[in-house]
């Protein structure tokens, strides 16, 4: 049976309209209306703020076809990639995803995830230690490689450097 991949679908809400763009909007037009000026067409979407922000920072939503699944970030031990496919590793299961590891790194770094190797992004809540026999990180009982490239950044993140 072939692996079924999940597509990560980050939920984003529109930002409040900047004052500089509000003056160019047609009177009575909604921020998401069809008739927007060219300056409004570039109006960016940003991560949610307010009460939704806390909820969206606790979870990662993944989609497979029409099915949407919510993963609690605290339950994810680490992400692993083989250059094409990324896998979220939880305590009881491995969930294949269709998202590059570098995108997950950018999105999840503020939420306690750190890159330790070109193939691994770990949840610092599950980091048990750094091995003294060879460069490795112990994450939820698994010994993962720790590359020289990411070691200094990890130590700085842990306030050890």
Secondary structure by P-SEA (a helix, b strand, c coil): ccbbbbbbbbbbbbccccaaaaaacccccccccccccccccccccccccccaaaaaaabbbbbcccbbbbbccccccbbbbcccbbbbbcccbbbbbcccaaaaaaaccccccccccccccccccccccccccccccccccbbbbbcccaaaaaaaaaccc
